[in-house]
């Protein structure tokens, strides 16, 4: 009795399934007959693509203050503790450069007995054009100025007659400018001290 009931139920379910398929087929045929185009069957949506990982942010450039500090440290390293008989009396310190305030330099002082030399080292971005009428000397009541080329350096010597104060400026072809100044010291001695800045060995 139970087996017969199960068989009857299975037959009914199968019939309903076939009937449902027939209805779908008839609906599709009717749509095709009316429009000439079969009804498209909806396809399952494709899964969304995973988002690409964000690119790493580029490192920010060094700040102007950090760049300036590194520039000053490089210049300090160029000033030796001793130049011949001249001994540095204090560590090099930062100094403003009148020609280019955005590129600070360093200053130091050397002593030999009672004589003192003030030294200034800088490296500016823009270098003034070299004069074409070299060598050149200018004299007046206060003193004289001599400008000439010596190897890879443009040399400017200034001497004040009243007290014998002398100043020698070396403008090197590598962009470095060194100024040595002292009272009662010959320009040739100042130039020798200035030339020792940044030299190895």
MARDOPA-175297 format. One record per residue (C-alpha): x, y, z; residue number from 1. Coordinates in nm, 4 decimals, padded with zeros to 6 digits. Example, Ala and Ser with C-alpha at 12.3 -4.5 7.8 and 13.67 -1.06 7.14 Angstrom:
BEGIN
<r u="01.2300" v="-00.4500" w="00.7800" n="1"/>
<r u="01.3670" v="-00.1060" w="00.7140" n="2"/>
***
This chain:
BEGIN
<r u="00.0000" v="00.0000" w="00.0000" n="1"/>
<r u="00.2804" v="00.2476" w="00.0908" n="2"/>
<r u="00.4868" v="00.1478" w="-00.2143" n="3"/>
<r u="00.1883" v="00.2188" w="-00.4398" n="4"/>
<r u="00.1317" v="00.5577" w="-00.2783" n="5"/>
<r u="00.5002" v="00.6569" w="-00.3229" n="6"/>
<r u="00.4889" v="00.5504" w="-00.6894" n="7"/>
<r u="00.1778" v="00.7575" w="-00.7486" n="8"/>
<r u="00.3328" v="01.0665" w="-00.5873" n="9"/>
<r u="00.6487" v="01.0274" w="-00.7929" n="10"/>
<r u="00.4437" v="01.0107" w="-01.1114" n="11"/>
<r u="00.2532" v="01.3272" w="-01.0192" n="12"/>
<r u="00.5767" v="01.5201" w="-00.9391" n="13"/>
<r u="00.7382" v="01.4106" w="-01.2650" n="14"/>
<r u="00.4308" v="01.5179" w="-01.4555" n="15"/>
<r u="00.4295" v="01.8590" w="-01.2929" n="16"/>
<r u="00.7987" v="01.9030" w="-01.3803" n="17"/>
<r u="00.7386" v="01.8139" w="-01.7452" n="18"/>
<r u="00.4345" v="02.0405" w="-01.7521" n="19"/>
<r u="00.6393" v="02.3327" w="-01.6148" n="20"/>
<r u="00.9084" v="02.2773" w="-01.8755" n="21"/>
<r u="00.6420" v="02.2708" w="-02.1415" n="22"/>
<r u="00.4989" v="02.6032" w="-02.0251" n="23"/>
<r u="00.8453" v="02.7642" w="-02.0433" n="24"/>
<r u="00.8994" v="02.6212" w="-02.3903" n="25"/>
<r u="00.5614" v="02.7439" w="-02.5110" n="26"/>
<r u="00.6268" v="03.0954" w="-02.3705" n="27"/>
<r u="00.9601" v="03.1110" w="-02.5502" n="28"/>
<r u="00.8024" v="02.9904" w="-02.8743" n="29"/>
<r u="00.5266" v="03.2520" w="-02.8460" n="30"/>
<r u="00.7790" v="03.5335" w="-02.7929" n="31"/>
<r u="00.9828" v="03.4174" w="-03.0898" n="32"/>
<r u="00.6732" v="03.4075" w="-03.3071" n="33"/>
<r u="00.5757" v="03.7657" w="-03.2129" n="34"/>
<r u="00.9160" v="03.9399" w="-03.2292" n="35"/>
<r u="01.1251" v="03.7035" w="-03.4344" n="36"/>
<r u="01.3875" v="03.7134" w="-03.1587" n="37"/>
<r u="01.4119" v="03.4597" w="-02.8821" n="38"/>
<r u="01.3924" v="03.5968" w="-02.5317" n="39"/>
<r u="01.7466" v="03.6177" w="-02.3946" n="40"/>
<r u="01.8150" v="03.4049" w="-02.0966" n="41"/>
<r u="01.9611" v="03.6006" w="-01.8025" n="42"/>
<r u="02.3121" v="03.4887" w="-01.7139" n="43"/>
<r u="02.4496" v="03.5002" w="-01.3628" n="44"/>
<r u="02.6509" v="03.8174" w="-01.2927" n="45"/>
<r u="03.0290" v="03.7832" w="-01.2896" n="46"/>
<r u="03.1932" v="03.8355" w="-00.9547" n="47"/>
<r u="03.3449" v="04.1818" w="-00.9123" n="48"/>
<r u="03.7214" v="04.2039" w="-00.9593" n="49"/>
<r u="03.9244" v="04.2662" w="-00.6513" n="50"/>
<r u="04.0485" v="04.6241" w="-00.6189" n="51"/>
<r u="04.4154" v="04.6743" w="-00.7057" n="52"/>
<r u="04.6383" v="04.7568" w="-00.4107" n="53"/>
<r u="04.7195" v="05.1254" w="-00.3804" n="54"/>
<r u="05.0606" v="05.2295" w="-00.5081" n="55"/>
<r u="05.3091" v="05.3367" w="-00.2432" n="56"/>
<r u="05.3264" v="05.7100" w="-00.1971" n="57"/>
<r u="05.6477" v="05.8632" w="-00.3315" n="58"/>
<r u="05.8860" v="05.9836" w="-00.0648" n="59"/>
<r u="05.8665" v="06.3552" w="-00.0027" n="60"/>
<r u="06.1771" v="06.5576" w="-00.0896" n="61"/>
<r u="06.3971" v="06.6829" w="00.1888" n="62"/>
<r u="06.2885" v="07.0106" w="00.3415" n="63"/>
<r u="06.4924" v="07.3256" w="00.2643" n="64"/>
<r u="06.6093" v="07.3432" w="00.6254" n="65"/>
<r u="06.7398" v="06.9846" w="00.6106" n="66"/>
<r u="06.9146" v="07.0549" w="00.2814" n="67"/>
<r u="07.0698" v="07.3714" w="00.4250" n="68"/>
<r u="07.1916" v="07.1854" w="00.7343" n="69"/>
<r u="07.3554" v="06.9160" w="00.5198" n="70"/>
<r u="07.5177" v="07.1878" w="00.3073" n="71"/>
<r u="07.6660" v="07.3537" w="00.6156" n="72"/>
<r u="07.7999" v="07.0221" w="00.7490" n="73"/>
<r u="07.9771" v="06.9559" w="00.4182" n="74"/>
<r u="08.1454" v="07.2960" w="00.4331" n="75"/>
<r u="08.2494" v="07.2443" w="00.7955" n="76"/>
<r u="08.4226" v="06.9208" w="00.6997" n="77"/>
<r u="08.6364" v="07.1123" w="00.4476" n="78"/>
<r u="08.7976" v="07.3315" w="00.7144" n="79"/>
<r u="09.1013" v="07.1507" w="00.8646" n="80"/>
<r u="09.2038" v="07.1790" w="01.2292" n="81"/>
<r u="09.5518" v="07.2968" w="01.1333" n="82"/>
<r u="09.7011" v="07.4658" w="00.8262" n="83"/>
<r u="10.0782" v="07.4759" w="00.8529" n="84"/>
<r u="10.1622" v="07.6806" w="01.1629" n="85"/>
<r u="09.8041" v="07.8061" w="01.1836" n="86"/>
<r u="09.5827" v="07.6304" w="01.4372" n="87"/>
<r u="09.2055" v="07.6519" w="01.4356" n="88"/>
<r u="09.0925" v="07.8102" w="01.7645" n="89"/>
<r u="08.7263" v="07.6990" w="01.7448" n="90"/>
<r u="08.5061" v="07.4651" w="01.5497" n="91"/>
<r u="08.3659" v="07.6086" w="01.2240" n="92"/>
<r u="08.0300" v="07.7812" w="01.2706" n="93"/>
<r u="07.7489" v="07.8657" w="01.0333" n="94"/>
<r u="07.7646" v="08.2102" w="00.8707" n="95"/>
<r u="07.5457" v="08.4036" w="00.6299" n="96"/>
<r u="07.6852" v="08.4719" w="00.2834" n="97"/>
<r u="07.6037" v="08.8228" w="00.1559" n="98"/>
<r u="07.6166" v="08.7100" w="-00.2088" n="99"/>
<r u="07.3518" v="08.4410" w="-00.1594" n="100"/>
<r u="07.1616" v="08.4347" w="00.1752" n="101"/>
<r u="06.9783" v="08.1165" w="00.0699" n="102"/>
<r u="07.3080" v="07.9240" w="00.0690" n="103"/>
<r u="07.4767" v="07.9760" w="00.4086" n="104"/>
<r u="07.8475" v="07.9266" w="00.4573" n="105"/>
<r u="08.0762" v="07.8624" w="00.7516" n="106"/>
<r u="08.3362" v="08.0702" w="00.9285" n="107"/>
<r u="08.6392" v="07.9788" w="01.1380" n="108"/>
<r u="08.9332" v="08.1485" w="01.3033" n="109"/>
<r u="09.2981" v="08.0452" w="01.2981" n="110"/>
<r u="09.5816" v="08.1706" w="01.5142" n="111"/>
<r u="09.9621" v="08.1584" w="01.5093" n="112"/>
<r u="10.1093" v="08.3453" w="01.8019" n="113"/>
<r u="09.9470" v="08.6897" w="01.8074" n="114"/>
<r u="09.8364" v="08.6757" w="01.4463" n="115"/>
<r u="09.4800" v="08.5791" w="01.3593" n="116"/>
<r u="09.3102" v="08.4881" w="01.0341" n="117"/>
<r u="08.9337" v="08.4936" w="00.9873" n="118"/>
<r u="08.8199" v="08.2359" w="00.7313" n="119"/>
<r u="08.4887" v="08.2107" w="00.5489" n="120"/>
<r u="08.3853" v="07.9246" w="00.3171" n="121"/>
<r u="08.0771" v="07.9148" w="00.0974" n="122"/>
<r u="07.9404" v="07.7585" w="-00.2164" n="123"/>
<r u="07.6752" v="07.9645" w="-00.3908" n="124"/>
<r u="07.4454" v="07.8449" w="-00.6689" n="125"/>
<r u="07.5256" v="08.1268" w="-00.9114" n="126"/>
<r u="07.8781" v="08.2458" w="-00.9795" n="127"/>
<r u="07.9493" v="08.5961" w="-01.1053" n="128"/>
<r u="08.0964" v="08.6237" w="-01.4520" n="129"/>
<r u="08.4725" v="08.6485" w="-01.4569" n="130"/>
<r u="08.6165" v="08.9850" w="-01.5684" n="131"/>
<r u="08.7815" v="08.9835" w="-01.9110" n="132"/>
<r u="09.0417" v="09.2541" w="-01.8400" n="133"/>
<r u="09.2713" v="09.0471" w="-01.6176" n="134"/>
<r u="09.5035" v="09.1022" w="-01.4447" n="135"/>
<r u="09.3564" v="09.4260" w="-01.3093" n="136"/>
<r u="09.4671" v="09.6540" w="-01.0290" n="137"/>
<r u="09.2735" v="09.9429" w="-00.8772" n="138"/>
<r u="09.4381" v="10.1967" w="-00.6447" n="139"/>
<r u="09.3023" v="10.4816" w="-00.4352" n="140"/>
<r u="09.3854" v="10.6650" w="-00.1142" n="141"/>
<r u="09.2445" v="10.3892" w="00.1058" n="142"/>
<r u="09.4294" v="10.1002" w="-00.0517" n="143"/>
<r u="09.4353" v="09.8798" w="-00.3582" n="144"/>
<r u="09.2615" v="09.5810" w="-00.5134" n="145"/>
<r u="09.4266" v="09.3280" w="-00.7410" n="146"/>
<r u="09.2270" v="09.0748" w="-00.9457" n="147"/>
<r u="09.3949" v="08.7986" w="-01.1434" n="148"/>
<r u="09.3630" v="08.4377" w="-01.2546" n="149"/>
<r u="09.5891" v="08.1822" w="-01.0864" n="150"/>
<r u="09.5427" v="07.8312" w="-01.2203" n="151"/>
<r u="09.1877" v="07.7170" w="-01.1439" n="152"/>
<r u="09.1156" v="08.0095" w="-00.9163" n="153"/>
<r u="09.0104" v="08.3683" w="-00.9595" n="154"/>
<r u="09.1984" v="08.5656" w="-00.6940" n="155"/>
<r u="09.0934" v="08.9011" w="-00.5476" n="156"/>
<r u="09.3432" v="09.0699" w="-00.3132" n="157"/>
<r u="09.2456" v="09.3789" w="-00.1143" n="158"/>
<r u="09.4826" v="09.5708" w="00.1129" n="159"/>
<r u="09.3930" v="09.8692" w="00.3334" n="160"/>
<r u="09.6816" v="10.1115" w="00.3789" n="161"/>
<r u="09.5748" v="10.2618" w="00.7109" n="162"/>
<r u="09.6203" v="09.9479" w="00.9243" n="163"/>
<r u="09.7545" v="09.6881" w="00.6835" n="164"/>
<r u="09.4366" v="09.4823" w="00.6866" n="165"/>
<r u="09.4358" v="09.2384" w="00.3952" n="166"/>
<r u="09.1692" v="09.0178" w="00.2453" n="167"/>
<r u="09.2152" v="08.7449" w="-00.0142" n="168"/>
<r u="08.9197" v="08.5844" w="-00.1910" n="169"/>
<r u="08.9591" v="08.2639" w="-00.3912" n="170"/>
<r u="08.6775" v="08.1785" w="-00.6300" n="171"/>
<r u="08.7447" v="07.8262" w="-00.7417" n="172"/>
<r u="08.6261" v="07.6668" w="-01.0617" n="173"/>
<r u="08.4411" v="07.4018" w="-00.8569" n="174"/>
<r u="08.2103" v="07.6747" w="-00.7186" n="175"/>
<r u="08.3751" v="07.7029" w="-00.3780" n="176"/>
<r u="08.4606" v="08.0503" w="-00.2471" n="177"/>
<r u="08.7128" v="08.0966" w="00.0343" n="178"/>
<r u="08.7854" v="08.4325" w="00.2000" n="179"/>
<r u="09.0853" v="08.4783" w="00.4306" n="180"/>
<r u="09.1312" v="08.8055" w="00.6181" n="181"/>
<r u="09.3878" v="08.9322" w="00.8667" n="182"/>
<r u="09.5741" v="09.2438" w="00.9791" n="183"/>
<r u="09.9462" v="09.2776" w="00.9159" n="184"/>
<r u="09.9526" v="08.9513" w="00.7167" n="185"/>
<r u="10.0771" v="08.9497" w="00.3585" n="186"/>
<r u="09.8228" v="08.8502" w="00.0903" n="187"/>
<r u="10.0436" v="08.5587" w="-00.0173" n="188"/>
<r u="10.0197" v="08.4065" w="00.3312" n="189"/>
<r u="09.6442" v="08.4530" w="00.3371" n="190"/>
<r u="09.6155" v="08.2879" w="-00.0034" n="191"/>
<r u="09.8145" v="07.9859" w="00.1169" n="192"/>
<r u="09.5752" v="07.9382" w="00.4079" n="193"/>
<r u="09.2701" v="07.9784" w="00.1845" n="194"/>
<r u="09.4048" v="07.7214" w="-00.0605" n="195"/>
<r u="09.4294" v="07.4570" w="00.2140" n="196"/>
<r u="09.0511" v="07.4526" w="00.2609" n="197"/>
<r u="08.8936" v="07.1447" w="00.1088" n="198"/>
<r u="09.2264" v="06.9931" w="00.0101" n="199"/>
<r u="09.3075" v="06.6336" w="00.0956" n="200"/>
<r u="09.6425" v="06.5180" w="00.2191" n="201"/>
***
